[in-house]
């Protein structure tokens, strides 16, 4: 397979964004719309990191070649780090860059996650019906749900209830879905890192300062994680981080010789990609074969 990044060399000040999402997962950008935007705004490189979609490499690379817009092979994997010392389960997204085209171990884990999410969606749908929730306006609702990308399926279950007049008060539609057994499927963080390395990728913790259901990593937690799992780096530059967090993660990455990523986590046009300087992620880009002049 031809890659859009083969032989790529970037000026140090050229714009890049290494964390973007499309309709292949939970974004509203179509891949075509996103690449057209990147071309128009003169980005030198981007990474489309759709959640648990390691199977879209060929389609995205062909589109990137057609539009003359370099796109780094990448995926954002939904993982859980089980901290044995504290007994705490920590939801952690992991950015994997530069993996080999499927078939590979990373895609195997992604496909298994999709299978488990579909099983959960089917179970929740059947539980809702047993509880008396009916969807007469959408007789093919379950089939439509199962066709959604894995991160969208829980949200679509909520939307299905609301469209039929359920959950607009108390309990909320979200609560109804949770009580019917809805979960987000995740992979073990250590297993993803191992599979990614087997597949030729490097792994960086996405938005380590994120809140909203994710663990917020501090130095102590990063130390504990790195004792057990050989992560390659951190997404230091992300709009979810405060200036103090960015400074802390940058210092930590430099101190421990970790790779540094920079990304907007853009999902839709009203929060578009951010123009980060390529030199901010020099080590990462050179590790995956992209030169910085």
N, C-alpha and C positions, 0 to 999 in steps of 0.2 A: 504494500500500500504506500502511495506517495504521501508525504507529510508536507504541510504548508510551511513548516519551520526548518526544513532541510537547508543547511548552509546559511542560516539566518545570522546576520550581524546587525546590531542595533547601536545607534548613537546613545551615549549615556543619558542625554536629556530627552530621549524620545518617550512618548506617552505609552504606558502599558496599564492594563488592569487584569489581574489574575484571579478574579472571583466573580463570575457572572452566571446567571441562570436564565433558562428559556422554558418554553412550553414542554420540553422533554422532561422537566420535573415540575417545579412549582412556580416558574416564572410566567409572566404574560408576554414577554418578548417572544416572537417566533424566531428561530435561528436566522432566517433571512432578514428580518427587521433589525435584529441586533447587529449582524455583520454589516448591513447597510449603514447603520449609525456609526459603527467603528471606522468604516472607510471614510465616511463623510467628515468625521471628527479627527481623522488622521492619526489613529492609534497605530503604533508600530507593532504591537503584539497584544493579544488577549488570551484568556483561558476561560472556556466555557466549562463550568464545574457543576453540571446538573447533578442533583442528589441521586446517588446510587445508580447512575447510568453510565457504566463503562462500556455499554454495547453500542453507543452512538458514534464511536470514533470515526468509522469510515464515512458516514453521512456528513459529519461536521467537517472532516478534512477535505472532502470533495467540494463542499460548499465554500470553504475557505480558499481553496485553490481557484475555484471559479470566480470568486470575488477579489482575488489577489489581496487577501487579508490574512496574515499569519495568525493561526490559532494553535496554542499549545495543547497537546493532549492532556486532559485533566478530568477529575471527578471529585465530588465532595461526598464522602462516605459517612453515613449516620452510624455512630458507634457509642458504646457504653464502656467506660472504664470502671472496673470494680476494684476499688481501693481496699485491699485486704486488711490493711492496718486499721482503718477507720470503719470498715464495713459499709462504706457509702458507695452508691451507684452514681456515677457522674456521666451525664449525657455530654458527648463531645463530638463535634464534627471534625472530620479529618480530610484535608486537601491532599490529593495524590496527583502528582505531576509526572508526565513523561513515561507512562506505562506502555508496554507492548500492546499491539492490537489484539483483541480477543481471537481465539480462546486464550484465557489466562486465569490465574487463580483469583485475581481481583474481581473479574467479571463473574466468576462462579459464586463468590460471596454476594455480589449485588443481585444476581438472579435468585439466589436462595432467599434473600431479604424480600424481594418482590413476591415470591411464592408465599412466604409467611404473612405478608401484609394482606394479600388476597384472601388467605384463609381466615384471617381475623375479620376482614370486611364482610365476608360471607356469613360468618358466625354472628356478627353484630346485626346484620340485616335480618337474619332469621330470628334473633332475640327480639328485635323491635317488633316484628310481625307477631310474635307470640304475646307480646305485651299490648297488642291491639293497635299498633301504628300501621296504617295502611296507606298505600301510595297509588290510588286508582288512576291518577293522571299520567303515571309513568310506569306502564306494565313491564318495561324492559330496564327498570332502574338498576337492578343488581348487575346485569351485564354491563351497563354503562359505568357503574362504579368500578368494576373489576378491570376495565380498560384504562382507568386513570393511572398516571404514574404513582408509585408507592406513597410519596409524601402527601399527595393530594387526597388520597382515599378517605382518611378521617375527616378532613374538611368538607369533602363532598357529601359524606353522610350527614353532617350537620346541615349543610345547605338543602339536602333532600327533605329533611324534617321541616325546615322553615318554609320551603316552597309549598308544603301541604298543610301549613297552618299550625304546626306543632312547635313548642319550645319558644314561643315569642314572649312568654312571661316567665313564671317560675313553675317547675324547673326549666332552666334554659335548654336549648337544643344541645348545646355542648355537654351539659350535665346528663341529659337523657342518653346520649351516645356513650359517654363514659360508663354510666351505670349498666349499659348493655354489653360492656366488656371491650370497648374500643381501646386499642393501644397503637403506639408507633413502633413498628418493627425496627430493631437495631442489630448491629453486629458487634462482637467483642472487639475492642480497640486493638488489643494485641494481635488477634487473628487478622485484622485488616492490615496492620503494619507488616506482618509476616507475608501475607499474600501480595501486598503491593511491592515489597522488595523482591519477591520471587518474580513479579511481573515487570521488573525494571524501573519501578517508580520510586520517587522520594515522597515522604509523608510529613506534612506540617499541620499543626493544630490550627484550625480555622477560628478566627475571632476569639482568642482565649479570654478576652475580657468581657465577652457577651454575658448577659443575664437572661431573663425571660425563659426559665426552664433549663438553661445550660449551667454547667459549673463555671464559675469565674476563677480562673487560675491565678494564683499568686506564686511567689518564688518557692515557697515551701511545697506547694502541690506540684509544681513543675519538677522540682527535685525528686519528689517521690515517684512521679510518673516515669521520669527518665532512669530511675534505678531499675525499673522492671521492663520498660519497653523502649526500644531504640528509635524514637522519633527523630526526624531529621531537622526539624525547625519549627518556626512559629510564623503565623500571619501577624506581623508586627503592626502593619499599617492597615487600618480598617476604620470606617467612620463610626462604628459602635464603641470604639475605644476613646477614653478621655486622653488629653495630652499627657497626664501623669502615667497612665497605663502604657501608652505608646513608648514613652521614655523608659519605663521599667522593662518592657519586653525587649526593646532594642538593646539595652544594656545586658540583659540576661542572654540574649542570642549571641551577642558579640563575645561575652565572657566565656560561653561554652561552645563557641565555634559552630553555631547552628545556622541553618539556612533561613533566610528572611523573605517573606512574601508580602505583597501589597495588593489589596483588592477592595472593591466597593461593596461586594455582595448585592449588586444590582439585580432586581427581579422584574423591574417594569420601567417604562419610559419616564415616569415622573420622578424616579430616583435613578438617574442615568449613571453609566460608568464614570469613574474618576480617573483623571490623567495623572498617574503616578510616574515619576521619573524611572526609567529602566535601571539606572545605577543603584536604586534603593534595593533591588533584588538581584544584584549582580551575581552573587554566589549561587543562588538557585538557578538562574538562567544559564550560567556557564556549566552547572552540573548536568543540565538536560541538553547541552550541546548548542546553546545560543551564545554567540559572542557579543560582548559589550565593548564598543570601540572607545 
